[in-house]
């Protein structure tokens, strides 16, 4: 089993960050490029991976009262992850993403995962900032 974790501070209240991160229709805008999530009857989702052209049954849960997202493979249990948003005062938040690969064949390696996590958090930060700059509209 391999586990990876990254965090980033964002200039927004935790509720705002959580709302941007946890909207199923917006997951493609901050998740790793080439992954597309389609909601079914939640928590069931389908994840399409451009690289392989395959669809994978997955699970996605958003627990707003805990400011936590959880996801993973539905049938195989090969992979799971979570995102936690925490308020750190002064209207800022810390966002932590954690990934677990239970099947080493699905682990792309430490460098690749670290790069994707950093890019995903950067895209989420941009999404949050755009929403703030837009006055929360949209």
N, C-alpha and C positions, 0 to 999 in steps of 0.2 A: 504494500500500500504506500502511496505517495501523497503527501499533503503540502499545500502551498497557501500562503496568505500574504495579502498586501493591504495597505491602508493609505488613505488620502484625506486631507482636510479640505472641506468645501465651505464657501462663504454663504451659507444658507441655513435656515432652521431645519432641524431633523425631519419634521413633517413634510417640508417642501422637497427635500432630497428624496425621502422615501416615496413620495407621490410620483416623482419623475422616474425613479428606478423601478418601481413596482407596477407600472402600467404595462400590461401584457402587450398591447399594441405598440409600445415604444421600446421594447426590449432590444429589437434589432438596432436601434440607434446608439446603444452604448455597449452591447455585448460584443464579443470578438467578431470581426468581419467574417462573413461567410456562414454565419449561423442565423437561422430564421425560425422564430417561434410562432406557432399557430395555436391559439387556444381552442380547446374542445370543451368538454364539460369539466371545468376546473374542479380539482387540481390537475386534471389530465391535459397535456399539451403534446404537440408533435414538433420536434426540432428537425429542421432540414439543414443538412450540411452541404454547402456548395462543392467543397473539395471532393466529396465522395458521391454526391448526387443522391444520397440516401436520407430517408426519414427515420427518425428514432422516436419511439414513444417515450415521453418524459412526464415529469410531475413538476408543478410550480405552485408554491403557496406564498401568499403575502399576508403576513401577520402585522397589521398596522399598529395594534396595541403594544407590540413588542419592537416595532420598527425593524422587522426582520423579513427577509425573503429566503426561501429555501427551494432548491430544485435538484433534480437528478434523473437518472434513467428509471423508467417505470418497470420494465420487465426483468432486466438483467442485473441491476444493482451494481453496475460497473463504475458509476460516477455519481458524485453528489457535490453540492456546493451551497453556500449561504452568503448573504450580504447583510450586514448589521450597520444601522445608522445610529450614532450616538451624538447627543448634544454636548458641546464642549464650552458653551458660554459665548457671550457676545454675538449671538446670532450665527454661530458657525457650527459645523458638524464634522465628525470623523466617520468615514465610511470604510468598513473593513470587508474584504471579500476573501472567502476561504474555499478552496477546492480540494476534494479528496478523490483520488483515483484508486479504486479497489482492485482493478485489473490492470496490471502493469502494461499490458499491450495497448491500452488506451491513453497512457501517459506520454505526452509529447516531449517530456524532459523539462528540467528545471529552468533552463534559459528561455525556452519557448513559452512556458507557462508564465514566468515572471514578466516577459515582454507583453504578452496578451493581457495579463491582469493590469499592468501599468497603463496600457493603451485604453482598456475598457474604463478604468477609473478616470482617465483623462477625458474620454468622450462623455462620461456621465457628468463630470465637472462642467464641461462645455454646455451640455444640455441644461443643467441647473442654472448656469450663468445667463444663458440666452433667455430662459424663462424669467429670471429676475430682471434682466434688462428690458424685457417686454412687458414689465409690470404685472407679471403673473397671468397675462391673457393667454388664451389659446388652449 
